């Protein structure tokens, strides 16, 4: 159990009001520290309201509970985008903490043991600690393809995809091998001619294992493995088969090919040199952390990734991260994992707040 403290009148600033930021607000509040959540968007729910219409979470309801509020619904059902967003809004209402929406953090500096958090509206907030909870889903990753500037078709990230009707009877390529790539490709394959292009074949994991949802196995085994072990074990993308994905490949409804080598004005060039006319390319190529506001602080590496150990900054006491992929384990950056990660990093905030009047020592 985390001890309660009350050593400073300055708040702990939490950047981001998605699932990670909300979990952090709950954990910080329960220590006796005062959380202040700064959210760039107009509501607390993170990226969930903006995903494609048919998206479902990749873990069933029973595993998606943040502290204190049960998700509800059929325990083994996989919740929809709107159900997750509604749950996060319910959780927000239960917190009774200050959340400032429409407040984008632009830079963070440190002075005399405090963090100074600058926002786009010109305000500066003093903080006794900082939680960078902008997560892993706010900054879409666009790979650099040979010929991108020549391609005359539609090229978009899955972050901007909503539903399949605009692609009816069109030739579409979905790039990627993760959950979103397969989910979107199968959905589109019912109305369009679709190829999944990827460097590796996705590994489809049946939803049921010995009659039970596979997440029972994940929570019992995989969640206990350190990230370094996971990197060795998971050589490809694991995709939860929640809707006949294997059948789509087996029946030929969905085609899969090795990644194309470049783009032309009208289509793609495959590794064998063949050319395929294409109407649209949808990039399900993941996201990168949106942590630019920490660049001047020196808390990131040369690639913009956080310098941390299990979410605790290696460069700045009183700075922690939430929502980073494999931050502590397989569940990190997922709805079912953020509450445990928030509880893990909170002691670092308590320790720093207890001496927040002291200057940084680096």
Buried (B, 14 or more C-beta within 10 A) or exposed (E): EBEEBEBBEBBBBBBBBBBBBBBBBBBBBBBBBBBBBBBBBEBBBBBBBBBBEBBBBBBBBBBBBBBEBEBBBEEBBBBBBEBBBBBBBBBBEBBEBEBBEEBBBBBBEBEEBBBBBBBEEEEEBBBBBBBBBBBBBBBBEEEEBEBEEEBEBBBEBBBEBEEBEEBEEBBBBBBBBBBBBBBBBBBBBEBBBBBBBBEEEBEBBEBEEEEEBBBBBBBEEBBEBEBEEEEEEBEEBBBBBBBEBEEBBEEEBBBBBEBBBBBBEBBBBBEEEEEBEBBBBBBBBBBBBBBBBBEEBEBBEEEBBBBBEBBBBEBBBBBBBBBBBBBBBBBBBBBBBBBBBBBBBBBBBBBBBEBBEEEBEE
